[in-house]
Amino acid sequence: MEVAGALSIFQRSQSLYNVRYTKYLGDGDSKAFTSIVENKVYGDHCSVEKLECIGHVMKRMGTRLRRLKTKMRGQNFLTESLYAEEID
């Protein structure tokens, strides 16, 4: 559904509003950008550039870091004996 929606938005933008979108802001998980580029919605003379959504990347990375933190909890990586040796 997302692919079809993105294609229809890009295709009708020029006829309805006389606008060409040159940048695509996506989450990186969909095939919508690929389909827009493959279909060449504005022809060969106008290309669409993909921008990454930083918020989405931060959300995915944060989830993975929280999961790793939970997994590593209680394994005593920084015990008194380890950092006492480094100080001496």
PyMOL Python script that loads the backbone (N, CA, C, O; Angstrom):
from pymol import cmd

cmd.read_pdbstr("""\
ATOM      1  N   MET A   1       0.824  -1.196   0.000  1.00  0.00           N
ATOM      2  CA  MET A   1       0.000   0.000   0.000  1.00  0.00           C
ATOM      3  C   MET A   1       0.868   1.260   0.000  1.00  0.00           C
ATOM      4  O   MET A   1       0.553   2.232  -0.687  1.00  0.00           O
ATOM      5  N   GLU A   2       1.949   1.243   0.762  1.00  0.00           N
ATOM      6  CA  GLU A   2       2.817   2.416   0.848  1.00  0.00           C
ATOM      7  C   GLU A   2       3.450   2.735  -0.503  1.00  0.00           C
ATOM      8  O   GLU A   2       3.602   3.903  -0.862  1.00  0.00           O
ATOM      9  N   VAL A   3       3.815   1.704  -1.243  1.00  0.00           N
ATOM     10  CA  VAL A   3       4.433   1.901  -2.558  1.00  0.00           C
ATOM     11  C   VAL A   3       3.443   2.562  -3.508  1.00  0.00           C
ATOM     12  O   VAL A   3       3.785   3.522  -4.197  1.00  0.00           O
ATOM     13  N   ALA A   4       2.233   2.056  -3.544  1.00  0.00           N
ATOM     14  CA  ALA A   4       1.211   2.610  -4.435  1.00  0.00           C
ATOM     15  C   ALA A   4       0.872   4.050  -4.057  1.00  0.00           C
ATOM     16  O   ALA A   4       0.668   4.893  -4.931  1.00  0.00           O
ATOM     17  N   GLY A   5       0.814   4.327  -2.761  1.00  0.00           N
ATOM     18  CA  GLY A   5       0.515   5.683  -2.303  1.00  0.00           C
ATOM     19  C   GLY A   5       1.596   6.675  -2.680  1.00  0.00           C
ATOM     20  O   GLY A   5       1.305   7.776  -3.147  1.00  0.00           O
ATOM     21  N   ALA A   6       2.843   6.285  -2.479  1.00  0.00           N
ATOM     22  CA  ALA A   6       3.957   7.172  -2.831  1.00  0.00           C
ATOM     23  C   ALA A   6       3.995   7.426  -4.330  1.00  0.00           C
ATOM     24  O   ALA A   6       4.219   8.555  -4.766  1.00  0.00           O
ATOM     25  N   LEU A   7       3.780   6.390  -5.112  1.00  0.00           N
ATOM     26  CA  LEU A   7       3.769   6.554  -6.572  1.00  0.00           C
ATOM     27  C   LEU A   7       2.670   7.506  -7.020  1.00  0.00           C
ATOM     28  O   LEU A   7       2.902   8.377  -7.858  1.00  0.00           O
ATOM     29  N   SER A   8       1.472   7.343  -6.462  1.00  0.00           N
ATOM     30  CA  SER A   8       0.367   8.211  -6.890  1.00  0.00           C
ATOM     31  C   SER A   8       0.603   9.662  -6.475  1.00  0.00           C
ATOM     32  O   SER A   8       0.252  10.580  -7.217  1.00  0.00           O
ATOM     33  N   ILE A   9       1.191   9.878  -5.303  1.00  0.00           N
ATOM     34  CA  ILE A   9       1.491  11.246  -4.855  1.00  0.00           C
ATOM     35  C   ILE A   9       2.496  11.905  -5.786  1.00  0.00           C
ATOM     36  O   ILE A   9       2.313  13.053  -6.191  1.00  0.00           O
ATOM     37  N   PHE A  10       3.562  11.181  -6.126  1.00  0.00           N
ATOM     38  CA  PHE A  10       4.584  11.745  -7.008  1.00  0.00           C
ATOM     39  C   PHE A  10       4.033  11.963  -8.416  1.00  0.00           C
ATOM     40  O   PHE A  10       4.345  12.971  -9.051  1.00  0.00           O
ATOM     41  N   GLN A  11       3.223  11.038  -8.908  1.00  0.00           N
ATOM     42  CA  GLN A  11       2.709  11.148 -10.274  1.00  0.00           C
ATOM     43  C   GLN A  11       1.713  12.290 -10.433  1.00  0.00           C
ATOM     44  O   GLN A  11       1.730  12.985 -11.449  1.00  0.00           O
ATOM     45  N   ARG A  12       0.855  12.492  -9.454  1.00  0.00           N
ATOM     46  CA  ARG A  12      -0.165  13.535  -9.615  1.00  0.00           C
ATOM     47  C   ARG A  12       0.305  14.912  -9.158  1.00  0.00           C
ATOM     48  O   ARG A  12      -0.402  15.898  -9.368  1.00  0.00           O
ATOM     49  N   SER A  13       1.477  15.002  -8.540  1.00  0.00           N
ATOM     50  CA  SER A  13       1.950  16.298  -8.043  1.00  0.00           C
ATOM     51  C   SER A  13       2.154  17.302  -9.174  1.00  0.00           C
ATOM     52  O   SER A  13       1.872  18.490  -9.016  1.00  0.00           O
ATOM     53  N   GLN A  14       2.635  16.827 -10.295  1.00  0.00           N
ATOM     54  CA  GLN A  14       2.906  17.739 -11.407  1.00  0.00           C
ATOM     55  C   GLN A  14       1.610  18.166 -12.101  1.00  0.00           C
ATOM     56  O   GLN A  14       1.452  19.335 -12.453  1.00  0.00           O
ATOM     57  N   SER A  15       0.696  17.238 -12.297  1.00  0.00           N
ATOM     58  CA  SER A  15      -0.543  17.590 -13.004  1.00  0.00           C
ATOM     59  C   SER A  15      -1.483  18.439 -12.145  1.00  0.00           C
ATOM     60  O   SER A  15      -2.143  19.341 -12.661  1.00  0.00           O
ATOM     61  N   LEU A  16      -1.549  18.160 -10.849  1.00  0.00           N
ATOM     62  CA  LEU A  16      -2.466  18.904  -9.985  1.00  0.00           C
ATOM     63  C   LEU A  16      -1.889  20.234  -9.498  1.00  0.00           C
ATOM     64  O   LEU A  16      -2.588  21.247  -9.475  1.00  0.00           O
ATOM     65  N   TYR A  17      -0.617  20.228  -9.111  1.00  0.00           N
ATOM     66  CA  TYR A  17      -0.047  21.400  -8.448  1.00  0.00           C
ATOM     67  C   TYR A  17       1.134  22.025  -9.187  1.00  0.00           C
ATOM     68  O   TYR A  17       1.691  23.025  -8.734  1.00  0.00           O
ATOM     69  N   ASN A  18       1.513  21.447 -10.311  1.00  0.00           N
ATOM     70  CA  ASN A  18       2.666  21.905 -11.080  1.00  0.00           C
ATOM     71  C   ASN A  18       3.936  21.904 -10.213  1.00  0.00           C
ATOM     72  O   ASN A  18       4.727  22.847 -10.239  1.00  0.00           O
ATOM     73  N   VAL A  19       4.104  20.820  -9.447  1.00  0.00           N
ATOM     74  CA  VAL A  19       5.219  20.662  -8.511  1.00  0.00           C
ATOM     75  C   VAL A  19       5.918  19.344  -8.797  1.00  0.00           C
ATOM     76  O   VAL A  19       5.272  18.335  -9.079  1.00  0.00           O
ATOM     77  N   ARG A  20       7.245  19.363  -8.723  1.00  0.00           N
ATOM     78  CA  ARG A  20       8.037  18.132  -8.819  1.00  0.00           C
ATOM     79  C   ARG A  20       8.798  17.964  -7.511  1.00  0.00           C
ATOM     80  O   ARG A  20       9.541  18.851  -7.092  1.00  0.00           O
ATOM     81  N   TYR A  21       8.604  16.831  -6.884  1.00  0.00           N
ATOM     82  CA  TYR A  21       9.345  16.537  -5.662  1.00  0.00           C
ATOM     83  C   TYR A  21      10.716  15.997  -6.048  1.00  0.00           C
ATOM     84  O   TYR A  21      10.811  15.003  -6.768  1.00  0.00           O
ATOM     85  N   THR A  22      11.769  16.638  -5.579  1.00  0.00           N
ATOM     86  CA  THR A  22      13.126  16.184  -5.902  1.00  0.00           C
ATOM     87  C   THR A  22      13.781  15.472  -4.731  1.00  0.00           C
ATOM     88  O   THR A  22      14.852  14.885  -4.883  1.00  0.00           O
ATOM     89  N   LYS A  23      13.155  15.516  -3.573  1.00  0.00           N
ATOM     90  CA  LYS A  23      13.691  14.851  -2.381  1.00  0.00           C
ATOM     91  C   LYS A  23      12.623  13.920  -1.816  1.00  0.00           C
ATOM     92  O   LYS A  23      11.437  14.248  -1.799  1.00  0.00           O
ATOM     93  N   TYR A  24      13.063  12.763  -1.359  1.00  0.00           N
ATOM     94  CA  TYR A  24      12.170  11.776  -0.754  1.00  0.00           C
ATOM     95  C   TYR A  24      12.667  11.499   0.651  1.00  0.00           C
ATOM     96  O   TYR A  24      13.802  11.055   0.830  1.00  0.00           O
ATOM     97  N   LEU A  25      11.836  11.753   1.650  1.00  0.00           N
ATOM     98  CA  LEU A  25      12.185  11.503   3.042  1.00  0.00           C
ATOM     99  C   LEU A  25      11.483  10.230   3.473  1.00  0.00           C
ATOM    100  O   LEU A  25      10.259  10.199   3.604  1.00  0.00           O
ATOM    101  N   GLY A  26      12.257   9.189   3.691  1.00  0.00           N
ATOM    102  CA  GLY A  26      11.670   7.904   4.042  1.00  0.00           C
ATOM    103  C   GLY A  26      12.373   7.272   5.219  1.00  0.00           C
ATOM    104  O   GLY A  26      13.423   7.736   5.665  1.00  0.00           O
ATOM    105  N   ASP A  27      11.773   6.199   5.715  1.00  0.00           N
ATOM    106  CA  ASP A  27      12.327   5.530   6.882  1.00  0.00           C
ATOM    107  C   ASP A  27      13.359   4.468   6.541  1.00  0.00           C
ATOM    108  O   ASP A  27      13.970   3.897   7.445  1.00  0.00           O
ATOM    109  N   GLY A  28      13.566   4.195   5.283  1.00  0.00           N
ATOM    110  CA  GLY A  28      14.590   3.244   4.886  1.00  0.00           C
ATOM    111  C   GLY A  28      14.127   1.810   4.849  1.00  0.00           C
ATOM    112  O   GLY A  28      14.876   0.942   4.400  1.00  0.00           O
ATOM    113  N   ASP A  29      12.914   1.525   5.307  1.00  0.00           N
ATOM    114  CA  ASP A  29      12.424   0.157   5.349  1.00  0.00           C
ATOM    115  C   ASP A  29      11.502  -0.189   4.188  1.00  0.00           C
ATOM    116  O   ASP A  29      11.144  -1.355   4.024  1.00  0.00           O
ATOM    117  N   SER A  30      11.117   0.764   3.399  1.00  0.00           N
ATOM    118  CA  SER A  30      10.117   0.500   2.371  1.00  0.00           C
ATOM    119  C   SER A  30      10.726   0.449   0.979  1.00  0.00           C
ATOM    120  O   SER A  30      11.869   0.853   0.764  1.00  0.00           O
ATOM    121  N   LYS A  31       9.956  -0.047   0.064  1.00  0.00           N
ATOM    122  CA  LYS A  31      10.368  -0.128  -1.333  1.00  0.00           C
ATOM    123  C   LYS A  31       9.799   1.041  -2.139  1.00  0.00           C
ATOM    124  O   LYS A  31       9.911   1.062  -3.365  1.00  0.00           O
ATOM    125  N   ALA A  32       9.201   1.996  -1.465  1.00  0.00           N
ATOM    126  CA  ALA A  32       8.554   3.113  -2.150  1.00  0.00           C
ATOM    127  C   ALA A  32       9.554   3.934  -2.956  1.00  0.00           C
ATOM    128  O   ALA A  32       9.285   4.283  -4.105  1.00  0.00           O
ATOM    129  N   PHE A  33      10.704   4.245  -2.366  1.00  0.00           N
ATOM    130  CA  PHE A  33      11.698   5.049  -3.079  1.00  0.00           C
ATOM    131  C   PHE A  33      12.209   4.307  -4.310  1.00  0.00           C
ATOM    132  O   PHE A  33      12.367   4.902  -5.376  1.00  0.00           O
ATOM    133  N   THR A  34      12.462   3.027  -4.163  1.00  0.00           N
ATOM    134  CA  THR A  34      12.939   2.224  -5.292  1.00  0.00           C
ATOM    135  C   THR A  34      11.934   2.235  -6.430  1.00  0.00           C
ATOM    136  O   THR A  34      12.313   2.352  -7.596  1.00  0.00           O
ATOM    137  N   SER A  35      10.655   2.116  -6.099  1.00  0.00           N
ATOM    138  CA  SER A  35       9.634   2.114  -7.149  1.00  0.00           C
ATOM    139  C   SER A  35       9.512   3.481  -7.818  1.00  0.00           C
ATOM    140  O   SER A  35       9.243   3.556  -9.017  1.00  0.00           O
ATOM    141  N   ILE A  36       9.703   4.556  -7.068  1.00  0.00           N
ATOM    142  CA  ILE A  36       9.649   5.909  -7.649  1.00  0.00           C
ATOM    143  C   ILE A  36      10.789   6.099  -8.639  1.00  0.00           C
ATOM    144  O   ILE A  36      10.594   6.645  -9.725  1.00  0.00           O
ATOM    145  N   VAL A  37      11.981   5.645  -8.260  1.00  0.00           N
ATOM    146  CA  VAL A  37      13.146   5.782  -9.139  1.00  0.00           C
ATOM    147  C   VAL A  37      12.994   4.898 -10.373  1.00  0.00           C
ATOM    148  O   VAL A  37      13.291   5.333 -11.486  1.00  0.00           O
ATOM    149  N   GLU A  38      12.535   3.662 -10.185  1.00  0.00           N
ATOM    150  CA  GLU A  38      12.390   2.736 -11.317  1.00  0.00           C
ATOM    151  C   GLU A  38      11.332   3.202 -12.310  1.00  0.00           C
ATOM    152  O   GLU A  38      11.499   3.028 -13.518  1.00  0.00           O
ATOM    153  N   ASN A  39      10.249   3.790 -11.817  1.00  0.00           N
ATOM    154  CA  ASN A  39       9.166   4.241 -12.699  1.00  0.00           C
ATOM    155  C   ASN A  39       9.455   5.583 -13.358  1.00  0.00           C
ATOM    156  O   ASN A  39       8.731   5.994 -14.264  1.00  0.00           O
ATOM    157  N   LYS A  40      10.506   6.271 -12.914  1.00  0.00           N
ATOM    158  CA  LYS A  40      10.891   7.570 -13.473  1.00  0.00           C
ATOM    159  C   LYS A  40       9.669   8.475 -13.632  1.00  0.00           C
ATOM    160  O   LYS A  40       9.295   8.858 -14.741  1.00  0.00           O
ATOM    161  N   VAL A  41       9.062   8.805 -12.496  1.00  0.00           N
ATOM    162  CA  VAL A  41       7.800   9.543 -12.507  1.00  0.00           C
ATOM    163  C   VAL A  41       7.889  10.892 -13.205  1.00  0.00           C
ATOM    164  O   VAL A  41       6.883  11.367 -13.734  1.00  0.00           O
ATOM    165  N   TYR A  42       9.060  11.525 -13.225  1.00  0.00           N
ATOM    166  CA  TYR A  42       9.215  12.816 -13.894  1.00  0.00           C
ATOM    167  C   TYR A  42      10.048  12.711 -15.162  1.00  0.00           C
ATOM    168  O   TYR A  42      10.451  13.733 -15.718  1.00  0.00           O
ATOM    169  N   GLY A  43      10.307  11.525 -15.619  1.00  0.00           N
ATOM    170  CA  GLY A  43      11.115  11.337 -16.821  1.00  0.00           C
ATOM    171  C   GLY A  43      12.593  11.257 -16.492  1.00  0.00           C
ATOM    172  O   GLY A  43      12.980  11.191 -15.326  1.00  0.00           O
ATOM    173  N   ASP A  44      13.411  11.263 -17.530  1.00  0.00           N
ATOM    174  CA  ASP A  44      14.858  11.140 -17.346  1.00  0.00           C
ATOM    175  C   ASP A  44      15.524  12.440 -16.913  1.00  0.00           C
ATOM    176  O   ASP A  44      16.636  12.414 -16.385  1.00  0.00           O
ATOM    177  N   HIS A  45      14.873  13.563 -17.124  1.00  0.00           N
ATOM    178  CA  HIS A  45      15.498  14.861 -16.864  1.00  0.00           C
ATOM    179  C   HIS A  45      15.411  15.313 -15.407  1.00  0.00           C
ATOM    180  O   HIS A  45      16.063  16.290 -15.040  1.00  0.00           O
ATOM    181  N   CYS A  46      14.642  14.646 -14.579  1.00  0.00           N
ATOM    182  CA  CYS A  46      14.489  15.037 -13.176  1.00  0.00           C
ATOM    183  C   CYS A  46      14.637  13.800 -12.291  1.00  0.00           C
ATOM    184  O   CYS A  46      13.889  12.833 -12.435  1.00  0.00           O
ATOM    185  N   SER A  47      15.602  13.837 -11.381  1.00  0.00           N
ATOM    186  CA  SER A  47      15.816  12.691 -10.500  1.00  0.00           C
ATOM    187  C   SER A  47      15.355  13.024  -9.084  1.00  0.00           C
ATOM    188  O   SER A  47      15.252  14.192  -8.709  1.00  0.00           O
ATOM    189  N   VAL A  48      15.081  11.985  -8.311  1.00  0.00           N
ATOM    190  CA  VAL A  48      14.621  12.132  -6.939  1.00  0.00           C
ATOM    191  C   VAL A  48      15.736  11.644  -6.018  1.00  0.00           C
ATOM    192  O   VAL A  48      16.283  10.558  -6.210  1.00  0.00           O
ATOM    193  N   GLU A  49      16.065  12.455  -5.024  1.00  0.00           N
ATOM    194  CA  GLU A  49      17.128  12.132  -4.073  1.00  0.00           C
ATOM    195  C   GLU A  49      16.506  11.625  -2.780  1.00  0.00           C
ATOM    196  O   GLU A  49      15.493  12.157  -2.327  1.00  0.00           O
ATOM    197  N   LYS A  50      17.101  10.609  -2.191  1.00  0.00           N
ATOM    198  CA  LYS A  50      16.569  10.040  -0.954  1.00  0.00           C
ATOM    199  C   LYS A  50      17.263  10.655   0.254  1.00  0.00           C
ATOM    200  O   LYS A  50      18.490  10.736   0.304  1.00  0.00           O
ATOM    201  N   LEU A  51      16.469  11.085   1.220  1.00  0.00           N
ATOM    202  CA  LEU A  51      16.966  11.593   2.493  1.00  0.00           C
ATOM    203  C   LEU A  51      16.598  10.582   3.573  1.00  0.00           C
ATOM    204  O   LEU A  51      15.515   9.998   3.523  1.00  0.00           O
ATOM    205  N   GLU A  52      17.463  10.370   4.531  1.00  0.00           N
ATOM    206  CA  GLU A  52      17.181   9.441   5.618  1.00  0.00           C
ATOM    207  C   GLU A  52      16.505  10.169   6.770  1.00  0.00           C
ATOM    208  O   GLU A  52      16.861  11.299   7.104  1.00  0.00           O
ATOM    209  N   CYS A  53      15.551   9.524   7.355  1.00  0.00           N
ATOM    210  CA  CYS A  53      14.855  10.068   8.513  1.00  0.00           C
ATOM    211  C   CYS A  53      15.690   9.755   9.755  1.00  0.00           C
ATOM    212  O   CYS A  53      15.767   8.598  10.169  1.00  0.00           O
ATOM    213  N   ILE A  54      16.301  10.749  10.340  1.00  0.00           N
ATOM    214  CA  ILE A  54      17.191  10.556  11.479  1.00  0.00           C
ATOM    215  C   ILE A  54      16.421  10.045  12.693  1.00  0.00           C
ATOM    216  O   ILE A  54      16.936   9.218  13.444  1.00  0.00           O
ATOM    217  N   GLY A  55      15.212  10.520  12.892  1.00  0.00           N
ATOM    218  CA  GLY A  55      14.410  10.076  14.032  1.00  0.00           C
ATOM    219  C   GLY A  55      14.153   8.586  13.999  1.00  0.00           C
ATOM    220  O   GLY A  55      14.187   7.923  15.036  1.00  0.00           O
ATOM    221  N   HIS A  56      13.898   8.057  12.820  1.00  0.00           N
ATOM    222  CA  HIS A  56      13.642   6.626  12.686  1.00  0.00           C
ATOM    223  C   HIS A  56      14.912   5.832  12.975  1.00  0.00           C
ATOM    224  O   HIS A  56      14.858   4.797  13.639  1.00  0.00           O
ATOM    225  N   VAL A  57      16.040   6.304  12.486  1.00  0.00           N
ATOM    226  CA  VAL A  57      17.318   5.628  12.741  1.00  0.00           C
ATOM    227  C   VAL A  57      17.625   5.651  14.231  1.00  0.00           C
ATOM    228  O   VAL A  57      18.059   4.646  14.793  1.00  0.00           O
ATOM    229  N   MET A  58      17.402   6.799  14.876  1.00  0.00           N
ATOM    230  CA  MET A  58      17.646   6.901  16.314  1.00  0.00           C
ATOM    231  C   MET A  58      16.742   5.957  17.091  1.00  0.00           C
ATOM    232  O   MET A  58      17.176   5.350  18.070  1.00  0.00           O
ATOM    233  N   LYS A  59      15.495   5.826  16.668  1.00  0.00           N
ATOM    234  CA  LYS A  59      14.560   4.940  17.353  1.00  0.00           C
ATOM    235  C   LYS A  59      15.022   3.494  17.252  1.00  0.00           C
ATOM    236  O   LYS A  59      15.018   2.771  18.248  1.00  0.00           O
ATOM    237  N   ARG A  60      15.421   3.065  16.052  1.00  0.00           N
ATOM    238  CA  ARG A  60      15.885   1.687  15.875  1.00  0.00           C
ATOM    239  C   ARG A  60      17.155   1.437  16.667  1.00  0.00           C
ATOM    240  O   ARG A  60      17.291   0.393  17.305  1.00  0.00           O
ATOM    241  N   MET A  61      18.094   2.387  16.635  1.00  0.00           N
ATOM    242  CA  MET A  61      19.344   2.212  17.361  1.00  0.00           C
ATOM    243  C   MET A  61      19.095   2.202  18.865  1.00  0.00           C
ATOM    244  O   MET A  61      19.697   1.408  19.588  1.00  0.00           O
ATOM    245  N   GLY A  62      18.217   3.071  19.336  1.00  0.00           N
ATOM    246  CA  GLY A  62      17.890   3.110  20.760  1.00  0.00           C
ATOM    247  C   GLY A  62      17.282   1.809  21.236  1.00  0.00           C
ATOM    248  O   GLY A  62      17.605   1.333  22.325  1.00  0.00           O
ATOM    249  N   THR A  63      16.402   1.228  20.432  1.00  0.00           N
ATOM    250  CA  THR A  63      15.790  -0.049  20.784  1.00  0.00           C
ATOM    251  C   THR A  63      16.848  -1.130  20.896  1.00  0.00           C
ATOM    252  O   THR A  63      16.835  -1.922  21.838  1.00  0.00           O
ATOM    253  N   ARG A  64      17.756  -1.163  19.948  1.00  0.00           N
ATOM    254  CA  ARG A  64      18.811  -2.184  19.975  1.00  0.00           C
ATOM    255  C   ARG A  64      19.756  -1.982  21.153  1.00  0.00           C
ATOM    256  O   ARG A  64      20.196  -2.955  21.766  1.00  0.00           O
ATOM    257  N   LEU A  65      20.072  -0.733  21.476  1.00  0.00           N
ATOM    258  CA  LEU A  65      20.945  -0.473  22.621  1.00  0.00           C
ATOM    259  C   LEU A  65      20.272  -0.850  23.937  1.00  0.00           C
ATOM    260  O   LEU A  65      20.921  -1.400  24.827  1.00  0.00           O
ATOM    261  N   ARG A  66      18.969  -0.557  24.072  1.00  0.00           N
ATOM    262  CA  ARG A  66      18.251  -0.948  25.286  1.00  0.00           C
ATOM    263  C   ARG A  66      18.206  -2.460  25.423  1.00  0.00           C
ATOM    264  O   ARG A  66      18.361  -2.990  26.523  1.00  0.00           O
ATOM    265  N   ARG A  67      17.993  -3.158  24.313  1.00  0.00           N
ATOM    266  CA  ARG A  67      17.971  -4.619  24.327  1.00  0.00           C
ATOM    267  C   ARG A  67      19.344  -5.174  24.727  1.00  0.00           C
ATOM    268  O   ARG A  67      19.424  -6.123  25.506  1.00  0.00           O
ATOM    269  N   LEU A  68      20.414  -4.590  24.201  1.00  0.00           N
ATOM    270  CA  LEU A  68      21.767  -5.021  24.541  1.00  0.00           C
ATOM    271  C   LEU A  68      22.072  -4.752  26.009  1.00  0.00           C
ATOM    272  O   LEU A  68      22.702  -5.572  26.677  1.00  0.00           O
ATOM    273  N   LYS A  69      21.625  -3.604  26.510  1.00  0.00           N
ATOM    274  CA  LYS A  69      21.848  -3.263  27.915  1.00  0.00           C
ATOM    275  C   LYS A  69      21.160  -4.270  28.826  1.00  0.00           C
ATOM    276  O   LYS A  69      21.737  -4.704  29.823  1.00  0.00           O
ATOM    277  N   THR A  70      19.927  -4.642  28.487  1.00  0.00           N
ATOM    278  CA  THR A  70      19.197  -5.628  29.273  1.00  0.00           C
ATOM    279  C   THR A  70      19.899  -6.978  29.224  1.00  0.00           C
ATOM    280  O   THR A  70      19.992  -7.671  30.237  1.00  0.00           O
ATOM    281  N   LYS A  71      20.383  -7.343  28.075  1.00  0.00           N
ATOM    282  CA  LYS A  71      21.066  -8.626  27.899  1.00  0.00           C
ATOM    283  C   LYS A  71      22.379  -8.666  28.684  1.00  0.00           C
ATOM    284  O   LYS A  71      22.723  -9.703  29.251  1.00  0.00           O
ATOM    285  N   MET A  72      23.110  -7.560  28.725  1.00  0.00           N
ATOM    286  CA  MET A  72      24.423  -7.521  29.364  1.00  0.00           C
ATOM    287  C   MET A  72      24.350  -7.229  30.866  1.00  0.00           C
ATOM    288  O   MET A  72      25.371  -7.280  31.552  1.00  0.00           O
ATOM    289  N   ARG A  73      23.181  -6.931  31.375  1.00  0.00           N
ATOM    290  CA  ARG A  73      23.030  -6.552  32.775  1.00  0.00           C
ATOM    291  C   ARG A  73      23.491  -7.691  33.691  1.00  0.00           C
ATOM    292  O   ARG A  73      23.184  -8.858  33.451  1.00  0.00           O
ATOM    293  N   GLY A  74      24.224  -7.334  34.734  1.00  0.00           N
ATOM    294  CA  GLY A  74      24.615  -8.304  35.741  1.00  0.00           C
ATOM    295  C   GLY A  74      25.830  -9.133  35.384  1.00  0.00           C
ATOM    296  O   GLY A  74      26.093 -10.133  36.054  1.00  0.00           O
ATOM    297  N   GLN A  75      26.575  -8.770  34.373  1.00  0.00           N
ATOM    298  CA  GLN A  75      27.730  -9.571  33.999  1.00  0.00           C
ATOM    299  C   GLN A  75      29.025  -9.020  34.584  1.00  0.00           C
ATOM    300  O   GLN A  75      30.101  -9.539  34.289  1.00  0.00           O
ATOM    301  N   ASN A  76      28.941  -7.985  35.403  1.00  0.00           N
ATOM    302  CA  ASN A  76      30.072  -7.443  36.164  1.00  0.00           C
ATOM    303  C   ASN A  76      31.295  -7.149  35.308  1.00  0.00           C
ATOM    304  O   ASN A  76      32.381  -7.663  35.575  1.00  0.00           O
ATOM    305  N   PHE A  77      31.128  -6.345  34.305  1.00  0.00           N
ATOM    306  CA  PHE A  77      32.265  -5.964  33.479  1.00  0.00           C
ATOM    307  C   PHE A  77      33.178  -4.981  34.204  1.00  0.00           C
ATOM    308  O   PHE A  77      34.392  -5.005  34.001  1.00  0.00           O
ATOM    309  N   LEU A  78      32.628  -4.140  35.022  1.00  0.00           N
ATOM    310  CA  LEU A  78      33.426  -3.159  35.756  1.00  0.00           C
ATOM    311  C   LEU A  78      33.348  -3.467  37.251  1.00  0.00           C
ATOM    312  O   LEU A  78      32.607  -2.814  37.987  1.00  0.00           O
ATOM    313  N   THR A  79      34.088  -4.432  37.681  1.00  0.00           N
ATOM    314  CA  THR A  79      34.114  -4.760  39.103  1.00  0.00           C
ATOM    315  C   THR A  79      35.261  -4.010  39.751  1.00  0.00           C
ATOM    316  O   THR A  79      36.124  -3.457  39.069  1.00  0.00           O
ATOM    317  N   GLU A  80      35.261  -3.997  41.061  1.00  0.00           N
ATOM    318  CA  GLU A  80      36.305  -3.283  41.802  1.00  0.00           C
ATOM    319  C   GLU A  80      37.691  -3.785  41.430  1.00  0.00           C
ATOM    320  O   GLU A  80      38.621  -2.989  41.298  1.00  0.00           O
ATOM    321  N   SER A  81      37.840  -5.076  41.261  1.00  0.00           N
ATOM    322  CA  SER A  81      39.170  -5.625  40.984  1.00  0.00           C
ATOM    323  C   SER A  81      39.703  -5.153  39.635  1.00  0.00           C
ATOM    324  O   SER A  81      40.906  -4.934  39.494  1.00  0.00           O
ATOM    325  N   LEU A  82      38.844  -4.996  38.658  1.00  0.00           N
ATOM    326  CA  LEU A  82      39.302  -4.584  37.336  1.00  0.00           C
ATOM    327  C   LEU A  82      39.787  -3.146  37.321  1.00  0.00           C
ATOM    328  O   LEU A  82      40.873  -2.870  36.812  1.00  0.00           O
ATOM    329  N   TYR A  83      39.011  -2.232  37.865  1.00  0.00           N
ATOM    330  CA  TYR A  83      39.459  -0.848  37.772  1.00  0.00           C
ATOM    331  C   TYR A  83      40.417  -0.477  38.892  1.00  0.00           C
ATOM    332  O   TYR A  83      41.057   0.571  38.806  1.00  0.00           O
ATOM    333  N   ALA A  84      40.545  -1.272  39.920  1.00  0.00           N
ATOM    334  CA  ALA A  84      41.574  -1.036  40.937  1.00  0.00           C
ATOM    335  C   ALA A  84      42.947  -1.342  40.358  1.00  0.00           C
ATOM    336  O   ALA A  84      43.917  -0.654  40.675  1.00  0.00           O
ATOM    337  N   GLU A  85      43.044  -2.365  39.514  1.00  0.00           N
ATOM    338  CA  GLU A  85      44.312  -2.720  38.884  1.00  0.00           C
ATOM    339  C   GLU A  85      44.762  -1.638  37.909  1.00  0.00           C
ATOM    340  O   GLU A  85      45.955  -1.348  37.818  1.00  0.00           O
ATOM    341  N   GLU A  86      43.832  -1.044  37.188  1.00  0.00           N
ATOM    342  CA  GLU A  86      44.176  -0.020  36.211  1.00  0.00           C
ATOM    343  C   GLU A  86      44.689   1.247  36.875  1.00  0.00           C
ATOM    344  O   GLU A  86      45.533   1.940  36.306  1.00  0.00           O
ATOM    345  N   ILE A  87      44.204   1.560  38.052  1.00  0.00           N
ATOM    346  CA  ILE A  87      44.623   2.770  38.759  1.00  0.00           C
ATOM    347  C   ILE A  87      46.047   2.616  39.278  1.00  0.00           C
ATOM    348  O   ILE A  87      46.833   3.562  39.220  1.00  0.00           O
ATOM    349  N   ASP A  88      46.386   1.441  39.781  1.00  0.00           N
ATOM    350  CA  ASP A  88      47.724   1.209  40.347  1.00  0.00           C
ATOM    351  C   ASP A  88      48.723   1.152  39.294  1.00  0.00           C
ATOM    352  O   ASP A  88      49.906   0.964  39.576  1.00  0.00           O
TER     353      ASP A  88
END
""", "prot")
cmd.dss("prot")
cmd.show_as("cartoon", "prot")
cmd.util.cbc("prot")
cmd.orient("prot")
